[in-house]
Amino acid sequence: MSELTPEQVIAKFEAKIGEATKGLVGGAELEAVKDQLKSVKELAEKDQTAELKSKFAELEGSINALKEASKVSNQKAKTLVGILSEKSAEIKEALKSNKKFELEIKAQQDPSDIGTRTDYATFLSGTVFKPVRATRIIDLFRRVPVSTEYVKYREENVVTRDAKVVVACATSTSNTKKTWVTRTVQIQKIRDFVDVCLDMIDDYAFVASEVEQLVNQSVKLKEDSEILLGAGDILSVDAVASEFDPANVLAPYTGAFASATLAELTAAMKAQIYTFGQENSWNADTIVMNYNDYVKFMHQKNADGDYLLPNFVMSGDGILNGMRIVTSPLVTANTLYVFDSTKGEILDRQGATLEMSYENNDNFEHEIVTLKVVERIQFHVAQINQDAFMKCTDIAQALTDITAI
């Protein structure tokens, strides 16, 4: 706080007004106010009160105009122009009465800024991907490379074994014989493609790799679902698997268990497969099921609230009755598959290959490139071995059927 004479006040105004209004108003407006301040100073020196009052009114108008200009410039902090406007009435009275007065001027300014601050953010590497299922089914079977569109294989057709017990040199007959049949498998094609602007590939490093990953992944996911559930040109586990029948005369299980769970059901399915294979050819090694069914099975309790402890060992994803448990969202709840995975194979004519071209329709004209992935495969299970695959499409009913009532 300080006591100032009118001359000192005007001197301070003249010194401060340029700095306080910098960037808020144009040069012409600033010079006009300075000229008016000069006139006020001269009048103050001559003590011409009437003229001083008139000149101060002009100064007050100019200050008010500067105040409005400062609003337009969107300045947040109070400037000296605002202070002058607020103090103008007090200053006028002091000049008229030739008295001293107190004026407090605080240095104020806008905070420094760098514009859009998010431009300077740290960018984390990589892309966060949406969840996608794992291709667990195709990993269950071996891949066999082939070199032609059609593949032939031979299997036994009619087999008769008719050995006889012969006493000494007695004569005997024999109907032992074998015939063969040749079967043909056709390789099928899985394809997907996507169009991408060349500018995106050139300007953004991640685009090319992620788009390539997208189409490759799309083809593999299609292969995975077709091999488990397909009903078209590609053979599938679902298509070759027989439905579990607890009353089948070759392996009867109706009413065989006092209290059945998935442990008993999968054991019954495995035993039936083993029986169909003359207890020699097939030995089921895989269970494919829905994850929620798996979780419910793992946490089953008896009437007393105790966890059931069936005679199987759990390790990793799970081993039940000597079979690995594989879960997949492709399998609907209340269904499962049991099979001998060694009896199926993927015939691979051409692993997934990527091609890029912009000679397609008007791609060249619009600088668009087409990425295409093609895979040529077939799932193969010899007809003789198809009984090594079994499914249960109603677990709840099957559990009832094999429970002794």
VOZA-444727 format. One record per residue (C-alpha): x, z, y; residue in three letters. Coordinates in steps of 0.02 Angstrom, whole numbers, plus 50000, padded with zeros to 5 digits. Each point is the difference from the previous one (the first is absolute). Layout:
<sites>
XZYAla...
</sites>
This chain:
<sites>
500005000050000Met500694995950175Ser499435000050183Glu500084982750077Leu499744992850174Thr498974984150018Pro501604990150026Glu500745007049840Gln498414996549903Val500004981950056Ile501844998449956Ala499665006849826Lys498524988349979Phe501074985250050Glu501375004949878Ala498855003349855Lys498664986850014Ile501094985749939Gly500555009549845Glu498275007149962Ala499104983450012Thr501304989449912Lys499144988849875Gly498255005250056Leu499714988650150Val500714984050069Gly501374998950130Gly498824994350139Ala498885015249984Glu501515011649997Leu500754992450158Glu498325001750090Ala499945018649964Val501815002050057Lys499584991450166Asp498545011850026Gln501115014949962Leu501224993750132Lys498604999150128Ser499445017649957Val501785006150021Lys500144992350173Glu498355007450054Leu500495017049935Ala501584999450104Glu498964996050156Lys498665012949949Asp498594987750038Gln498685009149902Thr498564987750020Ala501034985149948Glu500815010349863Leu498295003949930Lys499534981549999Ser501634994849918Lys499835013549869Phe498284993549957Ala500774983049967Glu501345008349894Leu498675009349902Glu499114983749962Gly501594991949938Ser500395015149892Ile498274999249924Asn500274981549963Ala501645004349914Leu499095013249900Lys498754987049936Glu501434988249957Ala500825013749899Ser498405002049899Lys499994981549959Val501795001049938Ser499435012949871Asn501315013250046Gln499645016649916Lys501055012150104Ala499535004950180Lys501094990250123Thr500545003950177Leu498624988350060Val498745011949924Gly500825014950079Ile500014991550170Leu498154996149984Ser499575017949954Glu501065007350142Lys499524987550136Ser498655011150077Ala501185014950007Glu501384989550076Ile498814993050133Lys499475017350057Glu501815005850009Ala500504985150107Leu498505002450116Lys500385018350029Ser501884997449999Asn500145013749871Lys501155001849854Lys499284999049824Phe500565001849822Glu500074985449879Leu500515001449817Glu500604983849922Ile500385000149813Lys501004986249919Ala498854991349875Gln500234984349897Gln499304991049849Asp500835003649830Pro501144986749931Ser499194989149867Asp500564986349879Ile498364990949985Gly499294998249825Thr500925013849907Arg499474994049828Thr501154984950026Asp501465011849970Tyr499335008249842Ala501035001149841Thr499344987549871Phe500055006149821Leu500644987449874Ser498914991649869Gly498134997749982Thr498765012749932Val499054991149862Phe498235002949939Lys499835007249825Pro500044987249859Val499925003049814Arg501554998549892Ala500094985649874Thr500085011749850Arg499144988649874Ile501234985550003Ile501415012449975Asp499295004949830Leu500414983349919Phe501584990249970Arg500234983450089Arg500454984749897Val500694984950094Pro499264983149953Val500414982550063Ser498404990049979Thr498175000650053Glu499405001749820Tyr500705012249874Val499644999149814Lys500195013749873Tyr499725001349814Arg499115013949909Glu499395003049824Glu498274993649962Asn499585003949819Val501115011649898Val499685004449819Thr501095011949901Arg499484999649817Asp501365007849895Ala499515005249822Lys500605012849878Val500594990749842Val500285007649829Val501524992949915Ala499924981050005Cys498134998650023Ala499394986150109Thr499295003350175Ser499234991250148Thr500365001450185Ser499074995050157Asn501405005050118Thr500124988150146Lys500184998750188Lys499404988050133Thr500484999250182Trp499134995350161Val500784994050161Thr499235006150161Arg500254994250178Thr500135010250160Val499914992250173Gln500995007250144Ile498945003650154Gln500435000750184Lys499775013950128Ile500214994950181Arg499815007150175Asp500524994050173Phe499955005150182Val500234990850165Asp501175007350131Val500494994250174Cys501824994450005Leu500245009150164Asp499595016549915Met501284996949864Ile501324994950128Asp499675013850126Asp499625015149890Tyr501235004049861Ala498805010149893Phe498624986849989Val500824988149875Ala500475013549874Ser498335009050009Glu498964984149985Val501054994749851Glu499755017149924Gln498124998550031Leu499744983949902Val501195005249860Asn499095016549984Gln498314991350001Ser500514988949853Val500685014649899Lys498455010550030Leu498934985549940Lys501064998249844Glu499855018749968Asp498105000150013Ser499794984149898Glu501045006449855Ile498975015849989Leu498254994350047Leu499974981050018Gly498634990049920Ala500604982650048Gly501444988549958Asp501255014249981Ile499795010649844Leu499765018650031Ser500065016849912Val498155002250033Asp499594983149923Ala500945002949837Val499625018749979Ala498635004949879Ser498765013750045Glu500335016749919Phe498685003349866Asp500055017649928Pro498884994249855Ala501094985449946Asn500115000749810Val501874996450005Leu500305015450106Ala498475011450012Pro500105013750131Tyr498185004350038Thr499815018950001Gly501825002549952Ala500465012450137Phe499225016850039Ala500354998750186Ser500684983450061Ala501064996550154Thr501034984950053Leu501345006349881Ala498844997749851Glu499274983750065Leu501684991450027Thr500615006849833Ala498484992349916Ala500314983250086Met501835000249952Lys499565004349820Ala498754985849992Gln501294987650063Ile501265006849876Tyr498734998049859Thr499564982250050Phe501864995949994Gly500125005749820Gln500905015650063Glu501504989050028Asn499834985850125Ser499355008850155Trp500355016850076Asn499175003050169Ala501245006050131Asp499044998650165Thr498455007450082Ile499404992050162Val498695010150093Met499285004950167Asn500995013450091Tyr498495011050034Asn499575000449815Asp501815004949966Tyr499925014450126Val498355006549929Lys500724999449825Phe501565009550051Met498955014050074His498645002349872Gln499555018149962Lys499035008849865Asn498445010650025Ala501105014950047Asp500884990450138Gly501634997949905Asp500934983550005Tyr499914990249837Leu501684997649919Leu499884985149882Pro501454996149885Asn500884987250107Phe501505000150114Val499874995450183Met501544992850086Ser500194987850143Gly498394990250018Asp499425007849836Gly500184997949814Ile498435002349896Leu499964997849811Asn501674991150011Gly499344987750130Met500534998550181Arg498615002450127Ile499954986850136Val498745001650142Thr499384985750107Ser498634998150131Pro499534983949910Leu499215010649863Val498285006450045Thr499565018149967Ala499325004249827Asn500974985849917Thr501714998649919Leu501104988749894Tyr501105004249850Val501194986849931Phe501674995549923Asp500934992350147Ser501294991749888Thr498664987749941Lys499764992450172Gly501204989950106Glu500044990550165Ile500534981949981Leu500954996050160Asp500154981550040Arg500485002450180Gln500295016850082Gly499265002250173Ala500814987150115Thr499824998550188Leu499844983550093Glu499874997250188Met499344984350084Ser499194994450162Tyr499554982749936Glu498215005149964Asn498494994050096Asn500455002650185Asp501335013449970Asn501384989250074Phe498994996950157Glu499655018650027His501685006949940Glu499215009349855Ile500915002949836Val499115002949834Thr500795012449879Leu499454997249820Lys500395010149845Val499654992849827Val500185008149831Glu499674992049831Arg499655012349860Ile498865003949854Gln499635016149909Phe500194997249815His499365009949852Val500004991049833Ala498264999649927Gln500575010149850Ile500605014050114Asn498475001450110Gln499335014749897Asp501485009950066Ala499025001550163Phe498485011450020Met498935005850145Lys498695013350030Cys498754995250134Thr499035016449994Asp501115015149975Ile498595012550017Ala498994991649863Gln501494998049887Ala500405018650015Leu498225004049949Thr500114987949852Asp501565007849928Ile499445018050028Thr499255008949849Ala498275006350048Ile
</sites>
